[in-house]
């Protein structure tokens, strides 16, 4: 188990440094000032020096993602059941890998754009983000029922925190909702996300709202029944 976790972490670190490698590789052919922000139409509206803190930070998105998600992972693992702790560790490492992959992909894409070789395609970016978030929702949903009662992870409604049985039912139901929502988000992103930027931007928030409201409503309802 430890070997698997170490391998996943190692892969995450390797992926995370790719944007930095791209930055140093293309630094010589980047213009002195590079675009750091684009408007809704995909047109550059702010430029900075290629050696600026903003560009270096953008090149470090993968590393920042690993550190942030590892911190969250420590909290989640701490409050998971002892029986499922090792399994949760592996899942959190996989989540770290996926978020690092997403952060690295976005960072690398924007870095390559600074060279002028490619043009910005916001539609493609948001479509890929929605797909990756859908995969994350499926993974988290699969392990949500294994979270023990705590104040840091899972759906922490007032009713769920006050009763272990309601907590278990809430997490079990929430896990199914997140898995279903993740599948829907992936399918809709593939089928409809390539039609227009407006649709691609709308799909995500609608699914996220559904993922948040339905479990909370369910938890409140079973609390009243109990």
C-alpha positions in Angstrom: 0.0 0.0 0.0 2.8 2.4 0.9 4.6 1.7 -2.4 1.4 2.5 -4.3 1.0 5.8 -2.4 4.6 6.7 -2.9 4.4 6.0 -6.6 1.2 8.1 -7.0 2.9 11.0 -5.1 6.0 10.7 -7.2 4.0 10.9 -10.4 2.1 13.9 -9.0 5.4 15.7 -8.3 6.8 14.9 -11.7 3.7 16.2 -13.4 3.7 19.4 -11.1 7.2 20.5 -12.4 6.2 20.2 -16.0 5.0 23.9 -16.2 8.4 25.0 -14.7 10.2 23.0 -17.3 8.1 24.6 -20.0 8.8 28.1 -18.6 12.5 27.6 -18.7 12.4 25.9 -22.1 10.5 28.7 -23.8 11.8 31.6 -21.8 14.2 32.7 -24.5 11.6 32.9 -27.2 8.9 34.6 -25.0 8.4 38.3 -25.7 9.6 40.6 -22.9 6.0 41.2 -21.9 3.6 38.3 -21.9 -0.2 38.1 -21.4 -1.3 37.2 -17.9 -5.0 37.7 -18.2 -7.7 37.3 -20.9 -11.2 38.8 -21.1 -14.3 36.7 -21.8 -13.6 36.9 -25.6 -10.2 35.3 -25.1 -8.4 38.6 -25.9 -5.3 39.6 -23.8 -6.1 42.5 -21.5 -3.1 42.6 -19.1 0.6 42.1 -19.7 3.5 41.6 -17.4 7.3 41.0 -17.6 8.1 37.4 -18.5 10.3 37.2 -15.3 7.5 38.6 -13.1 6.2 37.0 -9.9 2.8 36.4 -11.7 4.4 34.3 -14.4 6.6 32.3 -12.0 3.5 31.7 -9.8 1.6 30.5 -12.8 4.4 28.1 -13.6 4.2 26.8 -10.0 0.4 26.0 -10.0 1.1 22.2 -10.0 3.3 22.4 -6.9 0.9 24.8 -5.2 -1.9 22.3 -6.0 0.0 19.4 -4.4 0.8 21.3 -1.2 -2.8 22.6 -0.8 -4.5 19.2 -1.5 -2.0 17.3 0.7 -3.0 19.6 3.6 -6.7 18.9 2.9 -5.8 15.2 2.7 -4.2 15.2 6.2 -7.5 16.6 7.6 -9.7 14.1 5.8 -7.5 11.1 6.7 -7.4 12.2 10.4 -11.2 12.1 10.6 -11.8 8.9 8.6 -12.6 5.6 10.2 -9.5 3.6 11.3 -10.7 0.6 9.3 -10.8 2.6 6.0 -7.8 4.9 6.8 -5.4 3.2 4.4 -8.0 3.2 1.6 -8.8 6.9 2.2 -5.0 7.7 2.0 -4.9 6.1 -1.5 -8.0 7.9 -2.6 -6.6 11.3 -1.4 -3.4 10.6 -3.3 -5.4 9.9 -6.4 -7.3 13.2 -5.9 -4.0 15.0 -5.4 -2.8 13.4 -8.7 -6.0 14.5 -10.6 -6.0 18.1 -9.2 -2.3 18.4 -10.0 -2.9 17.1 -13.5 -5.6 19.7 -13.9 -3.5 22.6 -12.5 -0.5 21.5 -14.6 -2.6 21.3 -17.8 -4.1 24.8 -17.3 -0.7 26.3 -16.3 1.2 24.6 -19.2 -1.5 25.7 -21.7 -1.2 29.4 -20.7 2.6 29.3 -20.6 2.7 27.9 -24.2 0.2 30.7 -25.2 2.8 33.3 -24.0 5.1 32.2 -26.9 2.5 33.1 -29.5 2.6 29.6 -31.0 -1.0 28.8 -30.1 -4.1 30.9 -29.7 -6.4 30.8 -26.6 -9.3 28.4 -26.7 -11.5 29.1 -23.6 -14.1 26.6 -24.8 -11.6 23.7 -24.7 -10.2 24.8 -21.3 -13.6 24.9 -19.5 -14.6 21.7 -21.1 -11.5 19.9 -19.8 -12.0 21.5 -16.3 -15.6 20.3 -16.1 -14.5 16.8 -17.1 -11.7 16.7 -14.5 -14.1 18.0 -11.8 -16.6 15.3 -12.8 -14.0 12.6 -12.3 -13.1 14.1 -8.9 -16.8 14.1 -7.9 -17.1 10.4 -8.7 -14.0 9.5 -6.7 -15.0 11.6 -3.7 -18.6 10.4 -3.9 -17.4 6.8 -3.8 -15.6 7.3 -0.5 -17.9 9.8 1.1 -19.9 7.1 3.0 -16.6 6.1 4.7 -16.1 9.4 6.5 -16.7 9.2 10.2 -18.7 11.9 12.0 -16.5 15.0 12.1 -16.6 18.8 11.6 -14.2 19.0 8.7 -15.2 16.5 5.9 -18.4 15.1 4.4 -21.8 16.8 4.5 -21.8 18.4 7.9 -25.4 19.5 8.4 -26.6 20.2 11.9 -28.7 17.1 11.9 -25.9 14.9 10.7 -23.5 16.2 13.4 -26.0 15.5 16.1 -26.8 11.9 15.2 -24.5 9.2 13.9 -27.2 7.3 12.1 -28.3 10.5 10.3 -24.6 11.2 9.5 -24.2 7.8 8.0 -27.4 8.0 5.9 -26.5 11.6 4.8 -23.0 10.6 3.6 -24.2 7.4 1.9 -26.9 9.4 0.0 -24.5 12.3 -0.7 -22.0 9.8 -2.2 -24.5 8.5 -4.6 -25.6 12.1 -5.6 -21.9 13.1 -6.2 -21.2 10.0 -8.3 -24.4 10.6 -10.4 -23.5 14.3 -10.7 -20.0 13.6 -11.8 -21.2 11.2 -14.5 -23.7 13.8 -15.7 -21.1 16.6 -15.7 -18.7 14.5 -17.8 -21.3 13.4 -20.3 -22.8 16.9 -20.7 -19.3 18.5 -21.0 -18.4 16.1 -23.8 -21.7 16.4 -25.7 -22.8 20.0 -25.0 -19.5 21.6 -23.7 -18.1 21.9 -27.2 -21.1 23.8 -28.6 -20.6 27.2 -26.9 -18.7 28.8 -24.1 -21.9 29.9 -22.4 -23.1 26.3 -22.2 -19.7 25.1 -21.0 -19.7 27.8 -18.2 -23.3 27.0 -17.2 -23.1 23.2 -17.0 -20.7 23.2 -14.0 -22.4 25.6 -11.7 -25.8 24.0 -12.2 -24.4 20.5 -11.4 -22.5 21.9 -8.4 -25.6 23.5 -6.9 -27.4 20.2 -7.4 -24.6 18.4 -5.6 -24.8 20.8 -2.6 -28.6 21.4 -2.2 -29.9 17.8 -2.6 -27.8 16.2 0.1 -28.5 19.0 2.6 -32.3 18.8 1.9 -32.2 15.0 2.3 -30.3 15.3 5.6 -32.9 17.8 7.0 -35.8 15.6 5.8 -34.6 12.4 7.5 -33.9 14.4 10.6 -37.6 15.4 10.8 -38.7 11.8 10.2 -36.4 10.6 12.9 
